[in-house]
Structure formats: C-alpha cells, structure tokens
Amino acid sequence: MYIYNVTINIDESVHDAWVKWMQESHIPEMMSTGKFTNARMVKVLVEEEMGGITYSVQFLTESKEILERYYQEDADRLRALALKAFPNKFVAFRTELEIISEH
C-alpha cells in the first residue's frame, strides 16, 4: 500500500473557501479517478514562519503502478484546477510513502 501525500500551505485570505473546495470538489474528484481507496485531510499544528495554514492530504492507493497511472492520466488536469481556483495562494509539495506496517 502507498500513500500519495500532498502538503499544502494555504494563504489565510482564502482558507475557508479552499477547505470547502477541497472537501466538496477536489478530494471527491481525486477519488473519482478510481485510483485511490481512501483519503484523509489533516491540519498540521506547527505554525510556519511564512504564515498561512498547512494541511496534509493523504490518498491511499494499492500499488506504485496505480499511482504512476494517476500521474500519467489525471495529475496534470487536477493540479491545473487547483491553480485556477486559487492562483498564487498556496504552495504544495508531494511525497510518496510506502506503508510498511500498521498496528
């Protein structure tokens, strides 16, 4: 199992609209690709020097191959929607995590 993790720092001026968009639009669109089995949105509780509010959005997928298909088939389109909805209001970085064990 893999986690596709997107860490986002969102400008406070659009925070509430962004949270609503994530919950009602972006996360459902990600899930509708059929490539993820679960999604989790968590708030990072450490204050950033640059300001803003930081979140980690985690999408669970069955395999690296499925995640690669997401990159090839869906990532550019979905990332463009975020840039269009909130231009110059966030920074994001993405990481891939492999689940080794759960207890």
C-alpha positions in Angstrom: 0.0 0.0 0.0 1.1 3.5 -0.8 0.2 7.0 0.4 0.3 9.9 -2.0 0.7 12.8 0.3 0.2 16.4 -0.7 1.3 19.0 1.9 -0.2 22.4 1.2 0.3 25.8 2.8 -2.8 27.9 2.0 -3.0 31.7 2.4 -5.3 32.7 5.2 -7.2 35.1 2.9 -8.7 32.1 1.0 -8.5 29.5 3.7 -12.2 28.9 4.3 -13.1 28.8 0.6 -10.1 26.4 0.0 -11.2 24.0 2.7 -14.7 23.9 1.3 -13.3 23.4 -2.2 -11.1 20.6 -1.1 -13.8 18.7 0.8 -16.6 19.3 -1.8 -14.7 19.3 -5.1 -11.0 18.3 -5.2 -11.0 15.3 -2.9 -14.1 13.8 -4.5 -12.5 14.4 -7.9 -9.4 12.6 -6.8 -11.4 9.7 -5.5 -13.5 9.5 -8.7 -10.3 8.6 -10.7 -10.7 5.1 -9.1 -7.1 5.0 -8.2 -7.4 5.7 -4.5 -9.2 3.7 -1.8 -9.2 6.3 0.9 -8.5 10.0 1.5 -7.6 11.8 4.7 -7.2 15.6 5.2 -5.3 16.6 8.3 -4.2 20.0 9.6 -0.6 20.5 10.5 -0.4 22.0 14.0 3.0 23.6 13.7 3.0 27.3 12.7 5.0 28.1 9.7 7.3 31.1 9.6 6.0 32.1 6.2 2.4 32.3 7.6 -0.6 30.5 6.2 -2.2 27.3 7.4 -0.7 24.0 6.4 -2.5 20.7 5.7 -1.5 17.2 4.7 -3.9 15.5 2.3 -3.2 11.8 2.0 -4.6 9.4 -0.6 -4.2 5.7 -0.1 -3.5 3.5 -3.2 -2.9 -0.2 -3.7 0.3 0.0 -5.7 3.1 2.1 -7.1 1.8 1.1 -10.6 -1.7 2.6 -9.8 0.0 5.8 -8.5 2.0 6.0 -11.8 -1.2 5.7 -13.7 -2.6 8.6 -11.7 0.4 10.7 -12.7 0.0 9.8 -16.3 -3.8 10.1 -16.6 -5.0 12.6 -14.1 -2.4 14.6 -12.2 -1.9 17.5 -14.7 -5.6 18.1 -15.1 -6.4 18.1 -11.3 -3.4 20.2 -10.4 -4.4 22.8 -13.0 -7.8 23.0 -11.4 -6.2 23.9 -8.1 -4.0 26.5 -9.7 -7.0 28.1 -11.5 -9.2 28.1 -8.3 -6.5 29.6 -6.0 -3.8 31.3 -8.1 -0.8 32.4 -6.1 -2.5 31.5 -2.8 -0.8 28.2 -1.9 2.4 26.2 -2.1 2.3 22.4 -2.3 4.8 19.6 -2.3 4.1 16.0 -2.8 5.6 12.8 -1.3 5.1 9.1 -1.9 5.0 7.0 1.2 5.1 3.2 1.4 3.2 1.6 4.3 5.5 -0.9 5.9 3.2 -2.0 8.8 0.1 -0.9 10.7 -0.7 -1.8 14.3 
